[in-house]
């Protein structure tokens, strides 16, 4: 279980650093509405999906099909 926790922890920490870097180049949170590629959801939505991964993983491991 520690390996899984470390995996998600390192990825979320990296995401936090990337958000900090991006915010230093934009005014406010304007960058969260941008799309990396035209057919992708906005960056803010991609971040939310990434932050939900640990929670969704736990539900999947438990066999909870509601996620």
PyMOL Python script that loads the backbone (N, CA, C, O; Angstrom):
from pymol import cmd

cmd.read_pdbstr("""\
ATOM      1  N   UNK A   1       0.816  -1.192   0.000  1.00  0.00           N
ATOM      2  CA  UNK A   1       0.000   0.000   0.000  1.00  0.00           C
ATOM      3  C   UNK A   1       0.863   1.262   0.000  1.00  0.00           C
ATOM      4  O   UNK A   1       0.472   2.285  -0.562  1.00  0.00           O
ATOM      5  N   UNK A   2       2.040   1.187   0.632  1.00  0.00           N
ATOM      6  CA  UNK A   2       2.916   2.359   0.667  1.00  0.00           C
ATOM      7  C   UNK A   2       3.363   2.764  -0.729  1.00  0.00           C
ATOM      8  O   UNK A   2       3.520   3.952  -1.012  1.00  0.00           O
ATOM      9  N   UNK A   3       3.569   1.778  -1.610  1.00  0.00           N
ATOM     10  CA  UNK A   3       3.985   2.102  -2.973  1.00  0.00           C
ATOM     11  C   UNK A   3       2.896   2.880  -3.708  1.00  0.00           C
ATOM     12  O   UNK A   3       3.188   3.831  -4.434  1.00  0.00           O
ATOM     13  N   UNK A   4       1.654   2.478  -3.521  1.00  0.00           N
ATOM     14  CA  UNK A   4       0.535   3.161  -4.166  1.00  0.00           C
ATOM     15  C   UNK A   4       0.416   4.580  -3.629  1.00  0.00           C
ATOM     16  O   UNK A   4       0.249   5.530  -4.393  1.00  0.00           O
ATOM     17  N   UNK A   5       0.502   4.717  -2.310  1.00  0.00           N
ATOM     18  CA  UNK A   5       0.408   6.043  -1.690  1.00  0.00           C
ATOM     19  C   UNK A   5       1.527   6.942  -2.203  1.00  0.00           C
ATOM     20  O   UNK A   5       1.293   8.104  -2.534  1.00  0.00           O
ATOM     21  N   UNK A   6       2.734   6.406  -2.269  1.00  0.00           N
ATOM     22  CA  UNK A   6       3.871   7.190  -2.761  1.00  0.00           C
ATOM     23  C   UNK A   6       3.665   7.585  -4.223  1.00  0.00           C
ATOM     24  O   UNK A   6       3.987   8.706  -4.617  1.00  0.00           O
ATOM     25  N   UNK A   7       3.132   6.673  -5.019  1.00  0.00           N
ATOM     26  CA  UNK A   7       2.886   6.960  -6.427  1.00  0.00           C
ATOM     27  C   UNK A   7       1.952   8.148  -6.581  1.00  0.00           C
ATOM     28  O   UNK A   7       2.265   9.095  -7.303  1.00  0.00           O
ATOM     29  N   UNK A   8       0.809   8.108  -5.908  1.00  0.00           N
ATOM     30  CA  UNK A   8      -0.137   9.211  -6.014  1.00  0.00           C
ATOM     31  C   UNK A   8       0.428  10.485  -5.388  1.00  0.00           C
ATOM     32  O   UNK A   8       0.232  11.578  -5.920  1.00  0.00           O
ATOM     33  N   UNK A   9       1.118  10.349  -4.276  1.00  0.00           N
ATOM     34  CA  UNK A   9       1.683  11.505  -3.595  1.00  0.00           C
ATOM     35  C   UNK A   9       2.690  12.233  -4.487  1.00  0.00           C
ATOM     36  O   UNK A   9       2.649  13.459  -4.592  1.00  0.00           O
ATOM     37  N   UNK A  10       3.582  11.496  -5.121  1.00  0.00           N
ATOM     38  CA  UNK A  10       4.583  12.138  -5.976  1.00  0.00           C
ATOM     39  C   UNK A  10       3.930  12.788  -7.194  1.00  0.00           C
ATOM     40  O   UNK A  10       4.345  13.868  -7.615  1.00  0.00           O
ATOM     41  N   UNK A  11       2.936  12.154  -7.750  1.00  0.00           N
ATOM     42  CA  UNK A  11       2.258  12.744  -8.916  1.00  0.00           C
ATOM     43  C   UNK A  11       1.488  14.005  -8.550  1.00  0.00           C
ATOM     44  O   UNK A  11       1.495  14.979  -9.303  1.00  0.00           O
ATOM     45  N   UNK A  12       0.825  13.992  -7.398  1.00  0.00           N
ATOM     46  CA  UNK A  12       0.081  15.183  -6.976  1.00  0.00           C
ATOM     47  C   UNK A  12       1.033  16.311  -6.585  1.00  0.00           C
ATOM     48  O   UNK A  12       0.730  17.481  -6.821  1.00  0.00           O
ATOM     49  N   UNK A  13       2.170  15.979  -5.996  1.00  0.00           N
ATOM     50  CA  UNK A  13       3.173  17.005  -5.687  1.00  0.00           C
ATOM     51  C   UNK A  13       3.743  17.613  -6.959  1.00  0.00           C
ATOM     52  O   UNK A  13       3.945  18.825  -7.036  1.00  0.00           O
ATOM     53  N   UNK A  14       4.001  16.781  -7.949  1.00  0.00           N
ATOM     54  CA  UNK A  14       4.477  17.286  -9.236  1.00  0.00           C
ATOM     55  C   UNK A  14       3.431  18.195  -9.867  1.00  0.00           C
ATOM     56  O   UNK A  14       3.767  19.251 -10.404  1.00  0.00           O
ATOM     57  N   UNK A  15       2.174  17.794  -9.805  1.00  0.00           N
ATOM     58  CA  UNK A  15       1.091  18.620 -10.332  1.00  0.00           C
ATOM     59  C   UNK A  15       1.048  19.968  -9.623  1.00  0.00           C
ATOM     60  O   UNK A  15       0.871  21.002 -10.267  1.00  0.00           O
ATOM     61  N   UNK A  16       1.205  19.965  -8.311  1.00  0.00           N
ATOM     62  CA  UNK A  16       1.207  21.219  -7.549  1.00  0.00           C
ATOM     63  C   UNK A  16       2.336  22.136  -8.009  1.00  0.00           C
ATOM     64  O   UNK A  16       2.136  23.343  -8.147  1.00  0.00           O
ATOM     65  N   UNK A  17       3.512  21.577  -8.247  1.00  0.00           N
ATOM     66  CA  UNK A  17       4.638  22.372  -8.741  1.00  0.00           C
ATOM     67  C   UNK A  17       4.357  22.932 -10.128  1.00  0.00           C
ATOM     68  O   UNK A  17       4.691  24.082 -10.411  1.00  0.00           O
ATOM     69  N   UNK A  18       3.751  22.133 -10.989  1.00  0.00           N
ATOM     70  CA  UNK A  18       3.413  22.600 -12.337  1.00  0.00           C
ATOM     71  C   UNK A  18       2.378  23.723 -12.295  1.00  0.00           C
ATOM     72  O   UNK A  18       2.466  24.683 -13.060  1.00  0.00           O
ATOM     73  N   UNK A  19       1.405  23.600 -11.405  1.00  0.00           N
ATOM     74  CA  UNK A  19       0.394  24.650 -11.261  1.00  0.00           C
ATOM     75  C   UNK A  19       1.046  25.935 -10.744  1.00  0.00           C
ATOM     76  O   UNK A  19       0.723  27.025 -11.216  1.00  0.00           O
ATOM     77  N   UNK A  20       1.947  25.815  -9.791  1.00  0.00           N
ATOM     78  CA  UNK A  20       2.668  26.988  -9.284  1.00  0.00           C
ATOM     79  C   UNK A  20       3.466  27.664 -10.393  1.00  0.00           C
ATOM     80  O   UNK A  20       3.474  28.890 -10.505  1.00  0.00           O
ATOM     81  N   UNK A  21       4.135  26.857 -11.210  1.00  0.00           N
ATOM     82  CA  UNK A  21       4.903  27.412 -12.325  1.00  0.00           C
ATOM     83  C   UNK A  21       3.982  28.117 -13.322  1.00  0.00           C
ATOM     84  O   UNK A  21       4.281  29.225 -13.767  1.00  0.00           O
ATOM     85  N   UNK A  22       2.877  27.484 -13.668  1.00  0.00           N
ATOM     86  CA  UNK A  22       1.945  28.074 -14.625  1.00  0.00           C
ATOM     87  C   UNK A  22       1.357  29.373 -14.091  1.00  0.00           C
ATOM     88  O   UNK A  22       1.208  30.349 -14.828  1.00  0.00           O
ATOM     89  N   UNK A  23       1.025  29.375 -12.799  1.00  0.00           N
ATOM     90  CA  UNK A  23       0.395  30.570 -12.223  1.00  0.00           C
ATOM     91  C   UNK A  23       1.356  31.760 -12.205  1.00  0.00           C
ATOM     92  O   UNK A  23       0.918  32.910 -12.173  1.00  0.00           O
ATOM     93  N   UNK A  24       2.642  31.491 -12.226  1.00  0.00           N
ATOM     94  CA  UNK A  24       3.617  32.592 -12.253  1.00  0.00           C
ATOM     95  C   UNK A  24       3.692  33.245 -13.633  1.00  0.00           C
ATOM     96  O   UNK A  24       4.247  34.336 -13.767  1.00  0.00           O
ATOM     97  N   UNK A  25       3.146  32.598 -14.653  1.00  0.00           N
ATOM     98  CA  UNK A  25       3.175  33.131 -16.015  1.00  0.00           C
ATOM     99  C   UNK A  25       1.844  33.727 -16.461  1.00  0.00           C
ATOM    100  O   UNK A  25       1.764  34.319 -17.537  1.00  0.00           O
ATOM    101  N   UNK A  26       0.803  33.580 -15.649  1.00  0.00           N
ATOM    102  CA  UNK A  26      -0.527  34.066 -16.011  1.00  0.00           C
ATOM    103  C   UNK A  26      -1.073  34.942 -14.891  1.00  0.00           C
ATOM    104  O   UNK A  26      -0.665  34.834 -13.735  1.00  0.00           O
ATOM    105  N   UNK A  27      -2.002  35.807 -15.263  1.00  0.00           N
ATOM    106  CA  UNK A  27      -2.691  36.635 -14.267  1.00  0.00           C
ATOM    107  C   UNK A  27      -3.773  35.815 -13.587  1.00  0.00           C
ATOM    108  O   UNK A  27      -4.685  35.334 -14.261  1.00  0.00           O
ATOM    109  N   UNK A  28      -3.702  35.643 -12.290  1.00  0.00           N
ATOM    110  CA  UNK A  28      -4.730  34.903 -11.563  1.00  0.00           C
ATOM    111  C   UNK A  28      -4.808  33.457 -11.988  1.00  0.00           C
ATOM    112  O   UNK A  28      -3.794  32.800 -12.224  1.00  0.00           O
ATOM    113  N   UNK A  29      -6.044  32.969 -12.082  1.00  0.00           N
ATOM    114  CA  UNK A  29      -6.286  31.571 -12.444  1.00  0.00           C
ATOM    115  C   UNK A  29      -6.747  31.427 -13.890  1.00  0.00           C
ATOM    116  O   UNK A  29      -7.376  30.430 -14.244  1.00  0.00           O
ATOM    117  N   UNK A  30      -6.438  32.420 -14.730  1.00  0.00           N
ATOM    118  CA  UNK A  30      -6.895  32.399 -16.123  1.00  0.00           C
ATOM    119  C   UNK A  30      -6.452  31.148 -16.879  1.00  0.00           C
ATOM    120  O   UNK A  30      -7.159  30.665 -17.763  1.00  0.00           O
ATOM    121  N   UNK A  31      -5.294  30.636 -16.529  1.00  0.00           N
ATOM    122  CA  UNK A  31      -4.747  29.489 -17.252  1.00  0.00           C
ATOM    123  C   UNK A  31      -5.573  28.213 -17.041  1.00  0.00           C
ATOM    124  O   UNK A  31      -5.488  27.284 -17.844  1.00  0.00           O
ATOM    125  N   UNK A  32      -6.364  28.165 -15.973  1.00  0.00           N
ATOM    126  CA  UNK A  32      -7.157  26.959 -15.690  1.00  0.00           C
ATOM    127  C   UNK A  32      -8.256  26.726 -16.724  1.00  0.00           C
ATOM    128  O   UNK A  32      -8.732  25.599 -16.866  1.00  0.00           O
ATOM    129  N   UNK A  33      -8.663  27.750 -17.437  1.00  0.00           N
ATOM    130  CA  UNK A  33      -9.681  27.609 -18.473  1.00  0.00           C
ATOM    131  C   UNK A  33      -9.104  27.285 -19.840  1.00  0.00           C
ATOM    132  O   UNK A  33      -9.850  27.033 -20.786  1.00  0.00           O
ATOM    133  N   UNK A  34      -7.785  27.288 -19.952  1.00  0.00           N
ATOM    134  CA  UNK A  34      -7.144  27.010 -21.234  1.00  0.00           C
ATOM    135  C   UNK A  34      -7.132  25.522 -21.536  1.00  0.00           C
ATOM    136  O   UNK A  34      -7.188  24.681 -20.639  1.00  0.00           O
ATOM    137  N   UNK A  35      -7.057  25.228 -22.811  1.00  0.00           N
ATOM    138  CA  UNK A  35      -6.972  23.832 -23.264  1.00  0.00           C
ATOM    139  C   UNK A  35      -5.580  23.592 -23.833  1.00  0.00           C
ATOM    140  O   UNK A  35      -5.061  24.405 -24.598  1.00  0.00           O
ATOM    141  N   UNK A  36      -4.987  22.477 -23.454  1.00  0.00           N
ATOM    142  CA  UNK A  36      -3.669  22.145 -23.986  1.00  0.00           C
ATOM    143  C   UNK A  36      -3.757  21.807 -25.465  1.00  0.00           C
ATOM    144  O   UNK A  36      -2.872  22.155 -26.247  1.00  0.00           O
ATOM    145  N   UNK A  37      -4.830  21.128 -25.840  1.00  0.00           N
ATOM    146  CA  UNK A  37      -5.121  20.763 -27.220  1.00  0.00           C
ATOM    147  C   UNK A  37      -6.606  21.043 -27.422  1.00  0.00           C
ATOM    148  O   UNK A  37      -7.388  20.888 -26.485  1.00  0.00           O
ATOM    149  N   UNK A  38      -7.003  21.442 -28.597  1.00  0.00           N
ATOM    150  CA  UNK A  38      -8.364  21.896 -28.854  1.00  0.00           C
ATOM    151  C   UNK A  38      -9.446  20.911 -28.421  1.00  0.00           C
ATOM    152  O   UNK A  38     -10.485  21.330 -27.911  1.00  0.00           O
ATOM    153  N   UNK A  39      -9.221  19.606 -28.613  1.00  0.00           N
ATOM    154  CA  UNK A  39     -10.275  18.630 -28.299  1.00  0.00           C
ATOM    155  C   UNK A  39     -10.206  18.104 -26.852  1.00  0.00           C
ATOM    156  O   UNK A  39     -10.923  17.168 -26.498  1.00  0.00           O
ATOM    157  N   UNK A  40      -9.346  18.705 -26.024  1.00  0.00           N
ATOM    158  CA  UNK A  40      -9.262  18.307 -24.614  1.00  0.00           C
ATOM    159  C   UNK A  40     -10.138  19.220 -23.768  1.00  0.00           C
ATOM    160  O   UNK A  40     -10.489  20.326 -24.181  1.00  0.00           O
ATOM    161  N   UNK A  41     -10.483  18.744 -22.583  1.00  0.00           N
ATOM    162  CA  UNK A  41     -11.194  19.585 -21.628  1.00  0.00           C
ATOM    163  C   UNK A  41     -10.225  20.636 -21.087  1.00  0.00           C
ATOM    164  O   UNK A  41      -9.011  20.462 -21.188  1.00  0.00           O
ATOM    165  N   UNK A  42     -10.747  21.728 -20.513  1.00  0.00           N
ATOM    166  CA  UNK A  42      -9.858  22.759 -19.969  1.00  0.00           C
ATOM    167  C   UNK A  42      -8.901  22.204 -18.917  1.00  0.00           C
ATOM    168  O   UNK A  42      -9.169  21.176 -18.296  1.00  0.00           O
ATOM    169  N   UNK A  43      -7.790  22.895 -18.730  1.00  0.00           N
ATOM    170  CA  UNK A  43      -6.756  22.446 -17.807  1.00  0.00           C
ATOM    171  C   UNK A  43      -7.305  22.242 -16.397  1.00  0.00           C
ATOM    172  O   UNK A  43      -6.927  21.283 -15.724  1.00  0.00           O
ATOM    173  N   UNK A  44      -8.189  23.124 -15.941  1.00  0.00           N
ATOM    174  CA  UNK A  44      -8.774  22.971 -14.605  1.00  0.00           C
ATOM    175  C   UNK A  44      -9.505  21.652 -14.443  1.00  0.00           C
ATOM    176  O   UNK A  44      -9.445  21.034 -13.381  1.00  0.00           O
ATOM    177  N   UNK A  45     -10.196  21.217 -15.490  1.00  0.00           N
ATOM    178  CA  UNK A  45     -10.897  19.933 -15.456  1.00  0.00           C
ATOM    179  C   UNK A  45      -9.897  18.784 -15.437  1.00  0.00           C
ATOM    180  O   UNK A  45     -10.097  17.797 -14.729  1.00  0.00           O
ATOM    181  N   UNK A  46      -8.828  18.906 -16.208  1.00  0.00           N
ATOM    182  CA  UNK A  46      -7.786  17.869 -16.221  1.00  0.00           C
ATOM    183  C   UNK A  46      -7.155  17.750 -14.827  1.00  0.00           C
ATOM    184  O   UNK A  46      -6.852  16.649 -14.368  1.00  0.00           O
ATOM    185  N   UNK A  47      -6.962  18.885 -14.166  1.00  0.00           N
ATOM    186  CA  UNK A  47      -6.401  18.871 -12.813  1.00  0.00           C
ATOM    187  C   UNK A  47      -7.357  18.171 -11.850  1.00  0.00           C
ATOM    188  O   UNK A  47      -6.931  17.369 -11.019  1.00  0.00           O
ATOM    189  N   UNK A  48      -8.651  18.478 -11.963  1.00  0.00           N
ATOM    190  CA  UNK A  48      -9.642  17.825 -11.099  1.00  0.00           C
ATOM    191  C   UNK A  48      -9.639  16.317 -11.312  1.00  0.00           C
ATOM    192  O   UNK A  48      -9.707  15.556 -10.347  1.00  0.00           O
ATOM    193  N   UNK A  49      -9.561  15.877 -12.571  1.00  0.00           N
ATOM    194  CA  UNK A  49      -9.498  14.436 -12.843  1.00  0.00           C
ATOM    195  C   UNK A  49      -8.283  13.819 -12.168  1.00  0.00           C
ATOM    196  O   UNK A  49      -8.382  12.748 -11.569  1.00  0.00           O
ATOM    197  N   UNK A  50      -7.138  14.488 -12.261  1.00  0.00           N
ATOM    198  CA  UNK A  50      -5.908  13.976 -11.663  1.00  0.00           C
ATOM    199  C   UNK A  50      -6.032  13.891 -10.143  1.00  0.00           C
ATOM    200  O   UNK A  50      -5.602  12.912  -9.534  1.00  0.00           O
ATOM    201  N   UNK A  51      -6.618  14.914  -9.538  1.00  0.00           N
ATOM    202  CA  UNK A  51      -6.781  14.924  -8.081  1.00  0.00           C
ATOM    203  C   UNK A  51      -7.760  13.851  -7.609  1.00  0.00           C
ATOM    204  O   UNK A  51      -7.663  13.384  -6.474  1.00  0.00           O
ATOM    205  N   UNK A  52      -8.693  13.458  -8.461  1.00  0.00           N
ATOM    206  CA  UNK A  52      -9.673  12.427  -8.103  1.00  0.00           C
ATOM    207  C   UNK A  52      -9.142  11.004  -8.273  1.00  0.00           C
ATOM    208  O   UNK A  52      -9.766  10.059  -7.790  1.00  0.00           O
ATOM    209  N   UNK A  53      -8.022  10.833  -8.939  1.00  0.00           N
ATOM    210  CA  UNK A  53      -7.497   9.491  -9.198  1.00  0.00           C
ATOM    211  C   UNK A  53      -7.287   8.660  -7.932  1.00  0.00           C
ATOM    212  O   UNK A  53      -7.692   7.498  -7.914  1.00  0.00           O
ATOM    213  N   UNK A  54      -6.671   9.199  -6.870  1.00  0.00           N
ATOM    214  CA  UNK A  54      -6.502   8.358  -5.667  1.00  0.00           C
ATOM    215  C   UNK A  54      -7.843   7.890  -5.101  1.00  0.00           C
ATOM    216  O   UNK A  54      -7.984   6.730  -4.715  1.00  0.00           O
ATOM    217  N   UNK A  55      -8.813   8.778  -5.052  1.00  0.00           N
ATOM    218  CA  UNK A  55     -10.142   8.425  -4.540  1.00  0.00           C
ATOM    219  C   UNK A  55     -10.790   7.354  -5.421  1.00  0.00           C
ATOM    220  O   UNK A  55     -11.327   6.370  -4.913  1.00  0.00           O
ATOM    221  N   UNK A  56     -10.739   7.545  -6.719  1.00  0.00           N
ATOM    222  CA  UNK A  56     -11.319   6.571  -7.641  1.00  0.00           C
ATOM    223  C   UNK A  56     -10.614   5.225  -7.553  1.00  0.00           C
ATOM    224  O   UNK A  56     -11.252   4.178  -7.663  1.00  0.00           O
ATOM    225  N   UNK A  57      -9.301   5.249  -7.357  1.00  0.00           N
ATOM    226  CA  UNK A  57      -8.545   3.999  -7.223  1.00  0.00           C
ATOM    227  C   UNK A  57      -9.014   3.213  -6.001  1.00  0.00           C
ATOM    228  O   UNK A  57      -9.214   2.001  -6.077  1.00  0.00           O
ATOM    229  N   UNK A  58      -9.190   3.907  -4.875  1.00  0.00           N
ATOM    230  CA  UNK A  58      -9.651   3.250  -3.645  1.00  0.00           C
ATOM    231  C   UNK A  58     -11.027   2.637  -3.865  1.00  0.00           C
ATOM    232  O   UNK A  58     -11.276   1.505  -3.452  1.00  0.00           O
ATOM    233  N   UNK A  59     -11.917   3.372  -4.510  1.00  0.00           N
ATOM    234  CA  UNK A  59     -13.247   2.825  -4.787  1.00  0.00           C
ATOM    235  C   UNK A  59     -13.151   1.594  -5.682  1.00  0.00           C
ATOM    236  O   UNK A  59     -13.865   0.614  -5.467  1.00  0.00           O
ATOM    237  N   UNK A  60     -12.286   1.635  -6.670  1.00  0.00           N
ATOM    238  CA  UNK A  60     -12.117   0.501  -7.584  1.00  0.00           C
ATOM    239  C   UNK A  60     -11.592  -0.717  -6.826  1.00  0.00           C
ATOM    240  O   UNK A  60     -12.081  -1.830  -7.022  1.00  0.00           O
ATOM    241  N   UNK A  61     -10.586  -0.507  -5.950  1.00  0.00           N
ATOM    242  CA  UNK A  61     -10.021  -1.610  -5.175  1.00  0.00           C
ATOM    243  C   UNK A  61     -11.079  -2.236  -4.266  1.00  0.00           C
ATOM    244  O   UNK A  61     -11.097  -3.453  -4.076  1.00  0.00           O
ATOM    245  N   UNK A  62     -11.947  -1.414  -3.714  1.00  0.00           N
ATOM    246  CA  UNK A  62     -13.011  -1.905  -2.830  1.00  0.00           C
ATOM    247  C   UNK A  62     -14.127  -2.575  -3.608  1.00  0.00           C
ATOM    248  O   UNK A  62     -14.991  -3.218  -3.012  1.00  0.00           O
ATOM    249  N   UNK A  63     -14.128  -2.440  -4.904  1.00  0.00           N
ATOM    250  CA  UNK A  63     -15.195  -3.029  -5.712  1.00  0.00           C
ATOM    251  C   UNK A  63     -16.434  -2.160  -5.815  1.00  0.00           C
ATOM    252  O   UNK A  63     -17.490  -2.621  -6.248  1.00  0.00           O
ATOM    253  N   UNK A  64     -16.306  -0.909  -5.420  1.00  0.00           N
ATOM    254  CA  UNK A  64     -17.430   0.031  -5.484  1.00  0.00           C
ATOM    255  C   UNK A  64     -17.590   0.483  -6.934  1.00  0.00           C
ATOM    256  O   UNK A  64     -16.685   1.088  -7.508  1.00  0.00           O
ATOM    257  N   UNK A  65     -18.715   0.192  -7.503  1.00  0.00           N
ATOM    258  CA  UNK A  65     -18.929   0.502  -8.917  1.00  0.00           C
ATOM    259  C   UNK A  65     -19.568   1.862  -9.139  1.00  0.00           C
ATOM    260  O   UNK A  65     -19.956   2.183 -10.262  1.00  0.00           O
ATOM    261  N   UNK A  66     -19.685   2.673  -8.082  1.00  0.00           N
ATOM    262  CA  UNK A  66     -20.354   3.953  -8.229  1.00  0.00           C
ATOM    263  C   UNK A  66     -19.448   5.073  -8.663  1.00  0.00           C
ATOM    264  O   UNK A  66     -19.913   6.196  -8.858  1.00  0.00           O
ATOM    265  N   UNK A  67     -18.160   4.804  -8.823  1.00  0.00           N
ATOM    266  CA  UNK A  67     -17.275   5.904  -9.188  1.00  0.00           C
ATOM    267  C   UNK A  67     -17.317   6.131 -10.631  1.00  0.00           C
ATOM    268  O   UNK A  67     -16.634   7.022 -11.136  1.00  0.00           O
TER     269      UNK A  67
END
""", "prot")
cmd.dss("prot")
cmd.show_as("cartoon", "prot")
cmd.util.cbc("prot")
cmd.orient("prot")
